[in-house]
Amino acid sequence: MRKYTIPGFAWAALLLFGKWILDHALFDWFVHYLEDTWNIKEASLIASISSYVIPAVASAVVITIVYRVARHEWGSKTDNPLPDMKVSDAIDYIVNDSKVFLKQPRSPWIEEFGPGRRRRMIENGVEHTDARKQLNERLISGKVQMWGLRQMPVTHIANQFELSLREIKPEYWDGMQLDFLSCFHQTNTVPQTAQIPGKQADLQWTGLMVSREQVFREWPPKPRWRRLLQRIARKQRITYRVPLPDLSKLPHPTPIIEIIFDPENPARRFWSFESPRDEQGNKSVVYSGNIG
């Protein structure tokens, strides 16, 4: 464990340099300034105390600014991104805690047509939808990496996923996208990716994770004072109100029957029992026939 850091050494050096400047070059001027301008009798005592306080505060501010600028400029070259933030938390952060400008819902209105005629309408989910769109764009460009649980390719049970976290390659997003509903929720059982219409489908993923550092770099947080004022004012966070569907109540797809032929049946013939229909579409008697 390191006891000393470069910012600490820099702060100490600036502190000593600032104190030397105030003690030798500016001390007499500061004393005369306090006596002539403010008529302070204890000007020497105040100047002595200030020779410690002013350099300490000024050097701390300078070191903080330089450190943050350097971290922002060089962090993308030296960081090692880790999957430490759920995709739902990332979108919630972009909507509520980042300083990026998102699309805003229109003002409430009275509907004039359709089933909701003469009713007051409110538009929800606009900010989350825009944040999802921006995150999709970063995934395509590779600026934000994503990890998740991959769908099992061969299984007779719907929505089965692996237990090991894998990185999702950027080319995956050429034909797939974040799901319009499930990406706003924390889940390891519901697919959080969906096919782009007109593109070739790929395996779905769930339990999506991103790198917190990459998210903070792409969408910088609001200033601390602004977040503090929001907490004091008890401003409510914008939430996505549409819940995930209950998978236990959804119909399961009919499993596909795999036909395995015996090596002694080179013609691969099989028999099936079917119910043929007549010209009117009614079912007829069941018969056994040779197919193949």
C-alpha positions in Angstrom: 0.0 0.0 0.0 1.4 3.3 -1.0 1.8 6.0 1.7 2.9 8.7 -0.7 1.5 9.8 -4.0 2.6 12.2 -6.7 -0.4 14.6 -6.1 0.7 14.6 -2.4 4.3 15.6 -3.2 3.1 18.2 -5.6 0.7 19.7 -3.0 3.5 19.8 -0.4 5.8 21.5 -2.8 3.3 24.1 -3.8 2.4 24.7 -0.1 6.1 25.3 0.8 6.6 27.6 -2.2 3.5 29.6 -1.5 4.4 30.0 2.2 7.9 31.2 1.2 6.4 33.8 -1.2 4.1 35.1 1.5 6.7 35.2 4.2 9.4 37.0 2.1 8.0 38.7 -0.9 4.4 39.6 0.1 4.4 39.7 3.9 5.1 43.4 4.4 2.7 44.4 1.6 -0.1 42.2 3.0 0.4 43.7 6.5 0.3 47.3 5.2 -2.8 46.4 3.1 -4.7 45.1 6.1 -3.7 48.2 8.3 -4.3 50.8 5.7 -7.5 49.4 4.0 -9.2 47.6 6.9 -7.7 49.4 9.9 -6.8 46.0 11.5 -4.5 46.2 14.5 -3.6 42.5 14.5 -2.5 42.6 10.8 0.8 40.8 11.6 -0.9 37.9 13.3 -3.5 37.6 10.5 -0.7 37.7 7.8 1.2 35.0 9.7 -1.8 32.7 9.8 -2.7 33.5 6.2 0.8 32.4 5.1 -0.3 28.9 6.0 -4.0 28.9 5.0 -3.8 30.7 1.6 -1.0 28.4 0.2 -2.7 25.3 1.5 -6.1 26.1 -0.1 -4.6 27.5 -3.4 -2.3 24.5 -3.9 -5.1 22.0 -3.1 -7.3 23.7 -5.7 -4.6 23.7 -8.4 -3.6 20.1 -7.7 -7.2 19.0 -7.9 -7.8 20.7 -11.2 -4.6 19.4 -12.8 -5.3 15.9 -11.6 -8.9 15.8 -12.9 -7.8 17.2 -16.3 -5.0 14.7 -16.7 -7.2 11.8 -15.6 -9.9 12.9 -18.2 -7.3 13.3 -21.0 -5.3 10.1 -20.4 -7.7 7.9 -18.6 -9.0 6.2 -21.8 -5.4 5.2 -22.7 -4.5 3.6 -19.4 -7.8 2.3 -17.9 -8.7 -1.3 -17.7 -12.5 -1.4 -18.0 -14.4 -3.8 -15.8 -18.1 -4.8 -15.8 -19.1 -3.0 -12.6 -22.3 -1.3 -13.5 -25.7 -2.8 -14.6 -27.1 -1.5 -17.8 -30.3 -0.4 -16.0 -28.2 1.6 -13.5 -26.2 3.2 -16.4 -29.3 4.4 -18.1 -30.7 5.7 -14.7 -27.4 7.6 -14.2 -27.5 9.1 -17.7 -31.1 10.3 -17.1 -30.8 11.6 -13.5 -27.1 12.3 -12.6 -25.3 13.2 -15.8 -25.1 16.7 -17.3 -25.9 15.5 -20.8 -29.0 17.0 -22.5 -31.7 14.5 -23.3 -35.0 14.7 -25.1 -37.8 16.0 -22.9 -41.4 15.0 -22.8 -44.0 17.4 -24.3 -46.2 19.3 -21.9 -49.4 17.5 -20.8 -52.2 17.9 -23.4 -55.9 17.0 -23.9 -56.4 14.4 -26.5 -58.8 15.3 -29.3 -59.1 12.0 -31.1 -59.2 8.3 -30.4 -60.1 6.3 -27.3 -58.4 8.9 -25.1 -60.5 11.8 -26.4 -61.0 14.6 -23.9 -58.5 13.0 -21.5 -55.3 14.6 -20.1 -52.3 12.8 -21.6 -48.8 12.6 -20.2 -45.8 11.4 -22.1 -43.5 9.1 -20.1 -40.2 7.4 -20.8 -38.8 10.0 -23.2 -35.6 10.5 -21.3 -34.9 6.8 -20.9 -35.6 6.1 -24.5 -33.1 8.8 -25.6 -30.5 7.5 -23.1 -30.9 4.0 -24.5 -30.4 5.4 -28.0 -27.2 7.1 -27.0 -25.9 4.0 -25.2 -26.6 2.0 -28.4 -24.5 4.4 -30.4 -21.6 4.1 -28.0 -21.8 0.3 -28.2 -21.7 0.4 -32.0 -18.7 2.7 -32.0 -16.9 0.7 -29.3 -16.5 3.6 -27.0 -18.4 1.7 -24.3 -17.9 -2.1 -23.8 -20.6 -4.4 -22.6 -20.7 -7.8 -20.9 -23.5 -10.2 -20.3 -24.9 -13.7 -20.1 -25.3 -15.3 -23.5 -28.3 -17.3 -24.6 -27.8 -21.1 -24.9 -28.0 -21.9 -28.6 -29.5 -25.4 -28.2 -32.2 -25.9 -25.6 -35.8 -26.9 -25.5 -36.6 -24.4 -22.8 -37.2 -20.8 -23.6 -34.9 -18.0 -22.2 -32.0 -20.1 -21.0 -28.7 -18.3 -20.5 -25.2 -19.2 -19.5 -23.9 -18.5 -16.0 -20.6 -17.0 -17.0 -20.2 -13.4 -17.9 -18.8 -12.8 -21.4 -17.8 -9.6 -23.3 -20.1 -8.7 -26.2 -18.1 -7.9 -29.4 -18.8 -4.6 -31.1 -19.8 -6.4 -34.4 -22.7 -8.0 -32.5 -24.5 -4.6 -32.5 -24.6 -4.6 -36.3 -27.8 -6.7 -36.2 -28.9 -6.4 -32.6 -29.8 -3.6 -30.2 -30.8 -3.0 -26.6 -34.3 -4.2 -25.9 -36.8 -1.3 -25.7 -38.2 -2.5 -22.3 -36.0 -5.0 -20.5 -32.8 -2.9 -20.6 -34.4 -0.5 -18.2 -34.7 -3.3 -15.5 -32.4 -5.5 -13.6 -32.8 -9.1 -14.8 -30.9 -12.3 -15.5 -33.8 -14.2 -17.0 -35.4 -11.9 -19.6 -33.5 -11.1 -22.8 -32.1 -7.6 -22.8 -31.2 -7.5 -26.5 -33.4 -7.6 -29.6 -33.1 -8.0 -33.3 -32.9 -4.9 -35.5 -35.7 -5.1 -38.0 -34.4 -6.2 -41.4 -31.1 -7.5 -39.9 -30.0 -11.1 -39.3 -30.9 -12.3 -35.8 -28.3 -13.4 -33.3 -28.2 -15.0 -29.9 -29.8 -12.8 -27.2 -28.1 -11.6 -24.0 -29.2 -10.8 -20.5 -27.6 -9.6 -17.3 -25.9 -6.8 -19.2 -23.1 -4.9 -17.5 -21.0 -1.9 -18.6 -17.9 -0.1 -17.2 -18.7 2.7 -14.8 -15.5 4.6 -15.8 -16.4 4.5 -19.5 -20.0 5.6 -18.7 -18.8 8.5 -16.6 -16.3 9.5 -19.3 -18.9 9.5 -22.1 -21.6 11.2 -19.9 -19.9 13.4 -17.3 -21.7 13.8 -14.0 -23.5 16.9 -12.8 -21.5 19.2 -10.6 -21.5 18.3 -6.9 -23.2 21.5 -5.9 -26.1 20.9 -8.3 -26.6 17.3 -7.1 -26.5 18.6 -3.5 -29.2 21.2 -4.3 -31.4 18.5 -5.8 -31.1 16.4 -2.7 -31.9 19.4 -0.5 -34.9 20.2 -2.6 -35.9 16.5 -2.6 -36.3 16.3 -6.3 -37.7 13.0 -7.4 -35.7 10.8 -9.7 -37.1 10.1 -13.1 -38.0 6.4 -13.3 -39.2 4.1 -16.0 -42.7 3.0 -14.9 -43.4 0.2 -17.4 -42.8 -3.2 -15.6 -41.4 -6.3 -17.1 -43.9 -9.0 -18.1 -44.3 -12.1 -15.9 -42.7 -14.9 -18.0 -44.6 -17.5 -16.1 -47.8 -16.2 -17.6 -46.5 -16.1 -21.2 -47.2 -19.0 -23.6 -44.1 -21.2 -24.1 -43.2 -21.9 -27.7 -43.8 -25.4 -29.0 -40.5 -27.4 -28.8 -39.0 -28.6 -32.1 -39.0 -32.4 -32.6 -35.6 -33.7 -33.5 -35.8 -36.8 -35.8 -32.9 -39.3 -35.5 -32.7 -41.9 -38.3 -31.3 -45.4 -37.8 -28.2 -46.2 -39.8 -30.1 -49.3 -41.1 -32.7 -46.9 -42.7 -30.6 -45.3 -45.5 -33.7 -43.9 -47.2 -34.6 -42.1 -44.1 -38.2 -43.1 -44.2 -40.6 -42.6 -41.3 -44.3 -42.9 -40.6 -46.5 -40.3 -39.0 -50.2 -40.3 -37.8 -52.0 -37.3 -39.2 -55.6 -36.1 -39.5 -56.3 -35.2 -43.1 -59.0 -32.7 -44.0 -61.7 -32.9 -46.6 -62.6 -30.2 -49.1 -64.6 -28.3 -46.5 -61.6 -28.3 -44.1 -63.1 -30.8 -41.7 -60.9 -33.4 -40.1 -61.2 -36.9 -41.5 -60.3 -40.3 -40.0 -56.8 -40.9 -38.8 -54.7 -43.1 -41.1 -51.1 -44.3 -41.2 -49.1 -43.6 -44.2 -45.6 -44.0 -45.6 -43.8 -40.7 -46.1 -40.6 -40.4 -47.9 
